[in-house]
Amino acid sequence: MKLDFEISTPRLILRPFKNADLNDFLAAVHDSVNELSPWLEWCDNSFDQHDAHEWISASRLSWQTDFSYEFAIFNRFDDAFIGTVSLSAIIPMTNSANLGYWIKTGCHRQGFATEANIAAVQFAFQMLGLTRLEIITHIDNYASQKTAKACNAKFECEARNRIYYHNKPLDGLVYSLVPSDLFT
């Protein structure tokens, strides 16, 4: 898919990362380490400019090869970087993918994750033709679970060893979305 793709919502712009996003992305990661590191293995104090550059390069390549789709999320009114939402682990045999998201600390509890996720879900179902998305959360990640429910995702199960975090398998909660969930 082309890298000039963009989705607009009432408050947000979602688009593939650009190299120019590096400093804003890195600052958001550093500002959010305490809140994100319990859930995202890559997010720690050692994440640096080189890591951010590699992340953006990999994200852009994934878009170009239709391997996965990570959207950088920006405030529509001031162009401030807010976080990311991604469609990854796309499996053609099951016509499904994982939906993942994070929002920088200063933008929590404003509905940005829900708004961005719904836009990404619509993209997944309408543009990519997928028929199932899964959101996998850590058992104690209540904010992510609340966001999944706000997007109308259905809780399916507690799956054993569903998350691999710091070389250790952990149980995870599985939520799913199918196209009809957007209209119920």
C-alpha positions as CSV (number, residue, x, y, z in Angstrom):
1,M,0.0,0.0,0.0
2,K,1.2,3.5,-0.7
3,L,2.8,5.6,2.1
4,D,0.7,8.7,1.3
5,F,-2.4,7.1,2.8
6,E,-4.3,9.0,5.4
7,I,-7.4,8.6,7.5
8,S,-9.2,11.5,9.1
9,T,-11.5,11.3,12.1
10,P,-13.2,14.2,13.9
11,R,-10.1,14.8,16.1
12,L,-7.3,12.7,14.6
13,I,-5.2,12.1,11.5
14,L,-3.9,8.5,11.1
15,R,-1.1,7.9,8.6
16,P,2.0,5.8,8.0
17,F,5.1,7.1,9.8
18,K,7.5,9.5,8.1
19,N,11.1,9.9,8.9
20,A,10.2,13.5,10.1
21,D,8.2,11.9,12.9
22,L,11.3,10.5,14.6
23,N,11.8,13.2,17.4
24,D,8.1,13.4,18.3
25,F,7.8,9.6,18.4
26,L,11.0,9.3,20.5
27,A,9.8,12.0,22.9
28,A,6.4,10.2,23.3
29,V,8.0,6.9,24.1
30,H,10.3,8.5,26.7
31,D,7.4,10.4,28.2
32,S,5.4,7.2,28.5
33,V,7.9,4.6,29.5
34,N,6.5,4.2,33.1
35,E,3.0,3.5,31.8
36,L,3.9,1.5,28.7
37,S,6.9,-0.6,29.8
38,P,4.7,-3.1,31.8
39,W,2.9,-4.0,28.6
40,L,5.3,-3.3,25.7
41,E,8.6,-5.1,25.9
42,W,10.5,-2.7,23.6
43,C,9.5,0.3,25.6
44,D,12.1,1.1,28.2
45,N,14.6,3.8,29.0
46,S,17.2,2.5,26.6
47,F,14.9,3.2,23.6
48,D,17.0,5.7,21.7
49,Q,17.1,7.7,18.4
50,H,18.7,4.7,16.6
51,D,15.8,2.4,17.8
52,A,13.2,5.0,16.8
53,H,14.8,5.3,13.3
54,E,14.8,1.5,12.9
55,W,11.2,1.4,14.1
56,I,10.0,3.9,11.6
57,S,12.0,2.3,8.8
58,A,10.5,-1.1,9.6
59,S,7.0,0.4,9.9
60,R,7.3,2.0,6.5
61,L,8.6,-1.2,4.9
62,S,5.8,-3.2,6.3
63,W,3.3,-0.7,4.7
64,Q,5.0,-1.0,1.3
65,T,5.0,-4.8,1.4
66,D,1.5,-5.1,2.9
67,F,3.0,-7.1,5.8
68,S,1.4,-4.9,8.5
69,Y,-0.1,-1.5,8.9
70,E,1.0,0.8,11.7
71,F,-0.6,4.2,11.8
72,A,1.0,7.1,13.6
73,I,-1.8,9.1,15.3
74,F,-1.8,12.9,15.3
75,N,-4.1,15.5,16.7
76,R,-5.9,17.0,13.8
77,F,-5.8,20.5,15.1
78,D,-2.2,21.0,16.2
79,D,-0.5,18.0,14.5
80,A,0.8,16.7,17.9
81,F,1.9,13.1,17.9
82,I,-0.5,11.1,20.1
83,G,0.5,7.4,19.7
84,T,0.0,4.5,17.3
85,V,-2.5,1.9,16.2
86,S,-1.5,-1.1,14.2
87,L,-2.8,-4.1,12.3
88,S,-0.2,-6.9,12.6
89,A,0.1,-10.6,12.4
90,I,-2.1,-10.7,9.3
91,I,-3.0,-14.3,8.6
92,P,-4.5,-14.8,5.1
93,M,-5.7,-18.3,5.9
94,T,-8.0,-16.9,8.6
95,N,-8.4,-13.5,7.0
96,S,-7.5,-12.0,10.4
97,A,-5.0,-9.7,12.1
98,N,-4.1,-8.3,15.5
99,L,-5.1,-4.8,16.5
100,G,-2.6,-3.1,18.8
101,Y,-2.4,0.4,20.2
102,W,-0.7,2.8,22.6
103,I,-1.3,6.4,23.4
104,K,1.3,8.7,25.0
105,T,0.8,9.4,28.7
106,G,-0.3,13.0,28.3
107,C,-3.2,12.0,26.0
108,H,-4.7,9.3,28.1
109,R,-8.4,9.2,29.1
110,Q,-9.5,11.5,26.2
111,G,-10.9,8.8,23.9
112,F,-8.1,9.0,21.4
113,A,-7.4,5.3,21.5
114,T,-11.0,4.4,20.9
115,E,-11.3,6.9,18.0
116,A,-8.1,5.8,16.4
117,N,-9.0,2.1,16.8
118,I,-12.4,2.4,15.3
119,A,-10.8,4.1,12.2
120,A,-8.2,1.3,12.0
121,V,-10.9,-1.3,12.3
122,Q,-12.9,0.3,9.5
123,F,-9.8,0.3,7.4
124,A,-9.2,-3.4,8.2
125,F,-12.7,-4.5,7.3
126,Q,-13.5,-2.1,4.4
127,M,-10.1,-1.6,2.7
128,L,-8.3,-4.8,3.5
129,G,-11.4,-7.0,3.5
130,L,-10.4,-8.7,6.8
131,T,-13.1,-10.5,8.7
132,R,-11.7,-10.8,12.2
133,L,-9.4,-8.7,14.4
134,E,-8.0,-9.8,17.8
135,I,-6.9,-7.5,20.6
136,I,-4.7,-9.4,23.1
137,T,-4.1,-7.7,26.4
138,H,-2.1,-8.5,29.5
139,I,-4.4,-9.6,32.3
140,D,-3.6,-6.6,34.4
141,N,-3.8,-4.0,31.6
142,Y,-7.2,-2.6,32.5
143,A,-6.8,0.5,30.3
144,S,-6.3,-1.6,27.2
145,Q,-9.2,-3.8,28.2
146,K,-11.5,-0.7,28.7
147,T,-10.4,0.5,25.2
148,A,-11.2,-2.8,23.6
149,K,-14.7,-2.8,25.1
150,A,-15.2,0.8,24.1
151,C,-14.5,-0.2,20.5
152,N,-17.3,-2.9,20.8
153,A,-14.8,-5.7,20.9
154,K,-16.2,-8.9,22.5
155,F,-14.3,-10.7,25.2
156,E,-13.7,-14.3,24.2
157,C,-11.3,-15.9,26.7
158,E,-8.3,-15.9,28.9
159,A,-5.8,-17.7,26.7
160,R,-2.9,-19.6,28.3
161,N,0.6,-18.5,27.2
162,R,-0.8,-16.1,24.6
163,I,1.7,-13.3,25.3
164,Y,5.5,-13.7,25.2
165,Y,7.1,-11.0,27.3
166,H,10.7,-10.8,28.4
167,N,11.3,-14.4,27.4
168,K,8.4,-15.7,29.4
169,P,5.0,-16.9,28.3
170,L,2.1,-15.1,30.0
171,D,-1.7,-15.6,29.9
172,G,-3.6,-13.0,27.9
173,L,-7.1,-11.8,27.5
174,V,-8.5,-12.2,23.9
175,Y,-11.0,-9.8,22.5
176,S,-12.3,-9.9,19.0
177,L,-14.0,-7.7,16.4
178,V,-15.8,-8.8,13.3
179,P,-17.4,-6.5,10.7
180,S,-20.9,-6.7,12.3
181,D,-19.5,-5.4,15.6
182,L,-19.2,-1.9,14.0
183,F,-22.9,-1.7,13.4
184,T,-24.4,-3.1,16.6
